[in-house]
Amino acid sequence: MDEKHKRVATLFLDSRKNEDEDFWDWIRKGEIPDKKSANKFFLASILDYQIHAEVAWGNARRLAEEILGDPNDLWECITSNSKSQWISKKKEYSLHRFPKAHERVWRIGNEIVTRYEGDARNIWTSQKISAVLDRLNEMSVGNQISRMIVGALYDTGQISGPGDVKADIHITRVLGRVLVGEILSPDKATEITREMNHENPWLLDRPLYLIGKSYCKKSNPKCSECYLKTECSFVNNESITQITINSF
């Protein structure tokens, strides 16, 4: 790992010292969530792809607390509909722009009911990260979402051990712009974060996400306000900035 990678990794890790401990909805650091909270967290997590995170988590709250009345048995409530009945409610519930994303809420919910007694906590309680990832993979939660779930559980002290970043568009854009001036593939971003903090790459995830959300936007990034500006290849290459600022 070159010196620039080391400096950038240090900036990311230092930024975590001032992070909000209540970053994740429904689960808190040092507390074991109740069943209702854990299930809402899991619902929001599986909706959190290909749409803005705020929308996904807001839709989960709206479904669980407003539409369904905040039931103690969320997944049983969802799967009390037949699969076809659930699919027919896509427009009414408006949980996700993709029909398959709406459908998989029922499919994964059915797995939680049949395998884990309707309680998402049973997926991770007293389990190693590798075992949790295996269980999420068996439910076809998706690689990146699975990484986010175990990372959130690590952040809040539910499980221990290292994990990978969720290499979403924020992370591939920010890391790519800073290090090489162009967007990275998810695999390359994962590889680089493993090199930058091999003991636990997940610790780089939230700083990267927050920079992407707050400063390093696809268009009109707020480069002058970003604490990475002195290290950023994108900022410090005028030709790249002028030509490609709206391209990734």
QUILINGI-V266085 format. One record per residue. N is the residue number from 1. RES is the residue in one small letter. D_CENTER is the distance of its C-alpha to the mean C-alpha in whole Angstrom. Layout:
{{N | RES | D_CENTER} {N | RES | D_CENTER}}
This chain:
{{1 | m | 26} {2 | d | 28} {3 | e | 28} {4 | k | 26} {5 | h | 23} {6 | k | 24} {7 | r | 25} {8 | v | 21} {9 | a | 20} {10 | t | 22} {11 | l | 21} {12 | f | 17} {13 | l | 18} {14 | d | 21} {15 | s | 18} {16 | r | 16} {17 | k | 20} {18 | n | 20} {19 | e | 16} {20 | d | 16} {21 | e | 16} {22 | d | 15} {23 | f | 11} {24 | w | 10} {25 | d | 12} {26 | w | 15} {27 | i | 14} {28 | r | 16} {29 | k | 17} {30 | g | 20} {31 | e | 20} {32 | i | 20} {33 | p | 19} {34 | d | 21} {35 | k | 21} {36 | k | 20} {37 | s | 17} {38 | a | 16} {39 | n | 16} {40 | k | 15} {41 | f | 11} {42 | f | 11} {43 | l | 12} {44 | a | 10} {45 | s | 7} {46 | i | 9} {47 | l | 10} {48 | d | 7} {49 | y | 8} {50 | q | 11} {51 | i | 11} {52 | h | 11} {53 | a | 8} {54 | e | 11} {55 | v | 13} {56 | a | 11} {57 | w | 11} {58 | g | 14} {59 | n | 15} {60 | a | 14} {61 | r | 16} {62 | r | 19} {63 | l | 19} {64 | a | 19} {65 | e | 21} {66 | e | 24} {67 | i | 24} {68 | l | 24} {69 | g | 26} {70 | d | 23} {71 | p | 25} {72 | n | 25} {73 | d | 24} {74 | l | 21} {75 | w | 21} {76 | e | 25} {77 | c | 25} {78 | i | 23} {79 | t | 25} {80 | s | 28} {81 | n | 28} {82 | s | 29} {83 | k | 26} {84 | s | 29} {85 | q | 29} {86 | w | 25} {87 | i | 25} {88 | s | 28} {89 | k | 26} {90 | k | 23} {91 | k | 25} {92 | e | 26} {93 | y | 22} {94 | s | 20} {95 | l | 17} {96 | h | 16} {97 | r | 18} {98 | f | 18} {99 | p | 20} {100 | k | 19} {101 | a | 15} {102 | h | 18} {103 | e | 20} {104 | r | 17} {105 | v | 16} {106 | w | 20} {107 | r | 20} {108 | i | 17} {109 | g | 19} {110 | n | 22} {111 | e | 21} {112 | i | 20} {113 | v | 23} {114 | t | 25} {115 | r | 24} {116 | y | 22} {117 | e | 25} {118 | g | 22} {119 | d | 20} {120 | a | 17} {121 | r | 18} {122 | n | 20} {123 | i | 17} {124 | w | 17} {125 | t | 20} {126 | s | 22} {127 | q | 20} {128 | k | 19} {129 | i | 16} {130 | s | 17} {131 | a | 19} {132 | v | 16} {133 | l | 14} {134 | d | 17} {135 | r | 17} {136 | l | 14} {137 | n | 16} {138 | e | 19} {139 | m | 17} {140 | s | 16} {141 | v | 12} {142 | g | 11} {143 | n | 11} {144 | q | 7} {145 | i | 6} {146 | s | 8} {147 | r | 7} {148 | m | 4} {149 | i | 7} {150 | v | 9} {151 | g | 8} {152 | a | 8} {153 | l | 11} {154 | y | 13} {155 | d | 12} {156 | t | 14} {157 | g | 17} {158 | q | 16} {159 | i | 16} {160 | s | 17} {161 | g | 17} {162 | p | 16} {163 | g | 12} {164 | d | 11} {165 | v | 8} {166 | k | 6} {167 | a | 9} {168 | d | 8} {169 | i | 11} {170 | h | 10} {171 | i | 10} {172 | t | 13} {173 | r | 15} {174 | v | 15} {175 | l | 16} {176 | g | 18} {177 | r | 20} {178 | v | 21} {179 | l | 22} {180 | v | 24} {181 | g | 24} {182 | e | 22} {183 | i | 19} {184 | l | 18} {185 | s | 17} {186 | p | 13} {187 | d | 16} {188 | k | 18} {189 | a | 15} {190 | t | 14} {191 | e | 18} {192 | i | 18} {193 | t | 16} {194 | r | 17} {195 | e | 20} {196 | m | 20} {197 | n | 19} {198 | h | 20} {199 | e | 20} {200 | n | 16} {201 | p | 14} {202 | w | 11} {203 | l | 13} {204 | l | 12} {205 | d | 9} {206 | r | 9} {207 | p | 12} {208 | l | 11} {209 | y | 9} {210 | l | 12} {211 | i | 14} {212 | g | 13} {213 | k | 13} {214 | s | 16} {215 | y | 18} {216 | c | 17} {217 | k | 17} {218 | k | 18} {219 | s | 22} {220 | n | 24} {221 | p | 21} {222 | k | 23} {223 | c | 24} {224 | s | 26} {225 | e | 24} {226 | c | 22} {227 | y | 22} {228 | l | 22} {229 | k | 25} {230 | t | 27} {231 | e | 25} {232 | c | 24} {233 | s | 26} {234 | f | 25} {235 | v | 26} {236 | n | 29} {237 | n | 30} {238 | e | 32} {239 | s | 32} {240 | i | 29} {241 | t | 28} {242 | q | 31} {243 | i | 30} {244 | t | 27} {245 | i | 25} {246 | n | 24} {247 | s | 23} {248 | f | 20}}
